[in-house]
Amino acid sequence: MTDTTSPAGPATAPGYADVFDTTPVGRWSAPGRANLIGEHTDYNDGFVLPFAIDRRTTVTVGRRDDRLLRVSSTFEPGVVHEVSLDDLRPEALEGWSAYVTGAAWALGEARHRASSPAFAAAGSDVSVIDPATFTGLEVFVESEVPVGAGLSSSAALECSAALAFAELWHVDVGRATLAAVGQLSENEAVGAPTGIMDQSASLLGAVDSAVFLDCRSLDAEVVPLGLAAAGLEVLVVDTRVEHAHATGGYAARRASCEKGAATMGATSLRDLDVDDLPRAAELLDDETYRRVRHVVTENARVLDTVRTLRERGAAAIGELLDASHASMRDDFEISVPELDLAVDTARAAGAIGARMTGGGFGGSAIALVRTGDRDAVADAVRAAFADAGFGEPAVFTVTAAEGARRDA
């Protein structure tokens, strides 16, 4: 892959026409996501409950008459990342553009992965995909999903690109397959060992609803949240402490989970429940046991949250959110002081419940608040960060939104 600077690119905020000479044929977008509950359960074949948010990443795409894939964005004004479709392979892709070029590679690679769990469960016939028929494209990226905030800016980019590529290359597959494409890209092209939750939320999201996903079967169900009717909002506190899933902390947690499952004689931690924890405590070292305990109890909390939403409504899930954060802080050890302060302060200021969201080691916390308490909670968090000498957080509300779509 090569980087070239377009002489037509202005110094700031370019658009498609400022970088490329071709005429765009369409615009596609996909949302980031906030995970209501169910953290680090996805790659353990467990349960998750994310929702798509009303902040989106957009790709504007034009056709070429050759085999070049060229990618530019508002992130790097005037810079174009360029790679031949004949040279697409994970080791040749790098930087942020790998989320786009990786999606193209993964779409073509899908035919070789038809028997893998994610693609097999999705049900599409990926064996008919022929990357030799793919034609060159020019892709311009714009995003309003904060990067490094734990709101899955990566999946928003992968899914918007994958949706566009599938349509333009006449690849007739369902959204569950595109989620598998996005996960494959992130795992092998980007090098982050994540599960399929983020891509599923970005592709399957619906207004005022969460996506209840069984990460083993990939069965997905839209669960109404009813936040507006209940007078509730989700407040996001972006600590602006950046994280990166491709770094060691995330991979180390995944390795601990695999070790714990193997020692317990299980295919994955999904096969364990809370009744197995006493035996796990006997067989596992303390750190591995605590990693296992988080995943096992988090799976139970997801199921409890879905049941509570259906039977009692969103105002009754606060204790489950709180318990989830405590488990991530103490057992999985993926929180940071800024996240803990955001959660503790939000609760003290009147939030119904709060927890960190995303992979951890930075990023964001979410707080479920009554609409009338929103400003007071936000002000309290900002003041607490200032008193602690932390950088000012970004505090904003999100609503559950529609998944990936073609916009034009």
N, C-alpha and C positions, 0 to 999 in steps of 0.2 A: 504494500500500500504506500502511496506517496501523498504528500501534502503539497498543494500548490496554492499560491495566493492569486485570487482573481483580480485583475487590474480594475474591474468594474465595481468591486466591492467598496462601499463607503466605509468610513471609519467606525460608525456605530449603527446598530439596529438595521442591518440590511434586510431586504426581502428577497424572494425567489428571483425576481427580475433583475435585481442588482448583481446577482452572482452567476446565473445561468442564461444562456441565449435561447434555450428552447421555451416553448409555451407549456405551462402546466396543464395536466389533464384532470387533476382532481386534488381534493384535500381531505385527509382523514385525521381523526383525533381519537385519543384514548385517555381515560382519566388515571390519576394516581389513586391510591387507596389508603384508607385508614383501617387498621385491624381493630375491630371492637374487642375481640378476645380470641385467644388461641395463638400463642407465640411459640415458635420453634417446635410446633407439633406437625407442621406440614411435611417435612422431610422424614418424619417418623410415622408416616401413614395415618396420622391422626385427624382431628377435626379442627376447623378454623371458621371464623365468622367475620370476614372483612366486609367493607363496603366501599364502592367506588365514590370518589369525592368530586366536588364541582370545581376542580382544577385539572386542566388537561394539557397534554402534549399534542401538537399538531404537526403533521408532515404534509407538505405540498410537493407533489411529484409530477415530473414530466418524463416523456419517453425519449429515448435515444435510438439511433439506428445501428448501434454497435453493441458490444458486450461490456461496456464500462458502467460501473455503479459509482456515481459521484454524489457525495454528501457534504452539505454545508449547514450552517446554523447561525442563530443569533449569539451562540456561546463564543464563537471565534469568528468575528466579522471578517469576511473576505477569504477565509481559509476553506479550501475544498479538499476533502479526503477522497481519494480515488483508488479503485481496485477493479480489476477485471473479474467478471463473473467466473471466468475459467480458473482464476487463482484463489477463489474463496476457500479458505481453510482456517481453522482457529488460530494457528500459530502465525498467520499473516495479518491478523486483525489486531488493532491496538487502539487505546484511547477511547474517548466517549463514542466515537463513530462505530466502534465494535458492536454497540447495541443495535445499530441499524444494519450494518453489513453482516453481523452475526445472525440477525433474523433472516436475511436472504440466504445465507449458508444453511441455516437450520431447516428452512422450508425445502430446499433441495435435498438435504440429507435425510429428511423424514422417511423417504422410501426405504432407506436402509435400517430404519428403526421401527418398522411396523409392528414388530413383536415386543417392543419394550413396553413396560406397564402403562406409561402415560399415553402413548399412541394407541396401544391396543384397547385401552379403556375408552378412548375418545370415539372409536368406532368408524372413523373415516377411512376410505380406501386410499392410503397414501402411496401404495405401490405404483400407482399410475402417474405420479408426479415425475416429470422429466425436466431436470434443470437445464438440459441442452436447449430447451425451447425458450428459456428465459431471455429477455432482451434488456438492454441497458436502460438505466433510469437515472434521473437527477432528482435528488431529495433535499428539500430544505426544511429544517427543524426549528420550531418555536415551542417554548414550554412555559407554563405558569405553575408547574409543580416544583416546589422547592427541592433542590438537589441536596442529598445528604441529610434530609430531615426525617427519614423513616417513613415517608409517604409514597415510596415506590416510584420515584421518577424514572427508574430504569425500566420497570414493567410498562409504564405508560409509553415510553419510547419504543420498546420492543413490539408492543401490541399495535400501536398505530402504524408502525412500519410493516408488520406482518400482515395486517388487514389490507393495507394498500397493495403490497406485493402479491398477495393471494388473488386479489381482484384483477390486477393488471396482467398477471401471468396466467390467468384463467385456471387457477388451482382451486377446485371446488371441494373445500373441506369445511367442517363445522368449527364453531368457536372453541370447543374443547380441544380440538386438534391444534388450533392456533395457540392456545395456552401451552400445549406441550411443545410447540415450536419455540415459543418465547422462553420456556424453561430450559430447553436444550441449548439455545443460544446463550443464556446467562451462565449455565453450567460449564459449557465447553468453549464458547467463543470469548466470553468475558472472564471466565474462571472463578465464578462465585457459586459455591455449592448450595444454592437455594432450592426450596421446594417449588410447588406449582401454585401456591396460594395467590401471589401477587398478580400473576398473569390471568388467573381465573377471575379474580375480582375485577380487573380492568376490562375484561371482555364480557363478563356476564352480569355486571352491575345493573341495578334498576333504581329508579327514583324512590326515595324514602324507604329503602330496603337494604338488607344485608344479604350476602351470599353464604349460605351454610354449605360448606364443602367437606365431603368425606375424601380425604386425600389418598385413601387406598383405592376405593372404587371409582373415584372422581365423580360420583353422583353429586349434583349440585341442586340446591333448592333455594329459591328466593324467599326470604323471611321478612315480612313487613316490620319496620321499626316503629312507626307511628310517633315519631318525635315531635313533629309540629302540632299534632292534635293533643299531645300531652304537655305542650308548653316547654319542651326541652330542646337543647342544642348541644352539639359536640364542639367543644372549644379545643383547639390545637395549640400547644405551646412548643414551638420549634426552638430548642435550646441553642441552635446554631453551633452545637458541638458536632462536627462532621464525623461520619463513620464510613466504613467501606467494607462490604460483605466479602470482598476477595481477600481481605487480610486475615491474619491468623486466628483471631478470637472466635469468629463464626465457625471456621473450619474445625477448631479445637472442640467446640461444643458438639458439633455433629459427630466427631470421632468418639467423644465420650458416650453419646447416645448409642452408637453402633456397638461399642464395647459393652455397655450395660445390657443391651438386648442379647448379644451373643452369650454373655456370661449367664444370663437368665434362661438361655435356651429358646429365645423367642426370635421370630423372623424380624420383628421390629417392636418398638416400644408400644405400638398400637395394641399388641397382643397382651399387654399387662393392664391390670386395673389396681385400684387402691388396696385390694385385699392381698396383692402380691408384694406390697412394699415391705412388710416385715421380713420376708425371705430375702428380698433385695438388700436390705440393711445388713443381713448376715453374710451375703456373698460378695458384696461390692465394697471397694474402698470408699471412704467418706465422700470424696469429691464426685466420683461417678454416681454414687447413690443419690446425692443431691440433684445431679443433672437428671437422673431418671425420675426422681420424685416430682420435679417440676413438670416434666412432660406428662406423666401419668395423671397428676392432679389437674393440670391445665386442660387435658382432654375432658375430664369430668366437668370442669367449669364451663367449657364450651357447651356441652350438652345441657347443663343446668341453665345457662343463659338463654339458649333457644327455647327451652321449656318455659322459663320465666317470662320471656317476651310474649309467648303465645297465651299464657294463662293470666299474667298479672300486669304486663306492660313494661315499657322501658324504665319507668321510675323505680322499679323493684330490683334492678340489676346492679346497683351501686356496690354492694358488698362483694359481689363476684369480681368486679373490676379491681377493687382494692386488694382482694386476695391474690389476684393475678399479678399485680405489681410486686407484692411482697415476695411471691415465689420467684419472680424474675430477678429481684434484687438479692435475695438471700440464697436461693438454691441454684439458679442458673448463673447468677453473678454477671449480668449483662447491663445493669444500670450504671449510671454515673451520678456524681453529686448534683449536677444540674437537673437531671431527670427526677431524682428523689425530692429535691426542693420544689420543683414544679408540682409534683403530685401531692406532697404534704401540704403545700400552701393552698392549692386549689381546694382540697378537702376542708381545710380549716376555714376557708372563706365561703364555704357553702356548697361546694360541688357535691352531687349525689354520689359520685364515685370517680376515681381517676386511676390511670395506669400509663406506663410507658407503652409505646406502640412501635412496631418494627423490629428489626434485628438486634437493636441494642448498641451499646458502646457509644451513645450519642443519639442524635436525632430528636424525636418529638415525644411528648406525652399528650394524652387526650383526657379531657375532663367532661363528664356529663353534667350539664348545669341547667337550672331553670332559666328561662329566657330573662326573667327579671333580675337574676343574679349574675348574668354574663359579664357585665362591665366591672362589677365589684371584684369578681374572681380574677379577671384579667389584670386589673390594677394591682391587686394584691400580689400576683405573681411577678409582675414587673418590679414592684417595690422590693420584694424579697430578693430578687436577683441583684438589684442595685446594692442592697444592704450587704449581700454576701460577696460583693466585688466581682460578680460574674458579668459577662457581656449581656447586653439587652436582648431578651428573647423576642421572637416574632410571635405574636398571639393573634389568632384569628379563628373564626368559626368555619366549619365545613358542613355541607349537607350531602346526604346520600344521593348520588346522581346516576345518570344513564351510562352504560358501558361504551366500549369502542364503537365508532360509527363513521360513515362517510358523511362529510359536511358539505361538500360541493363537488 
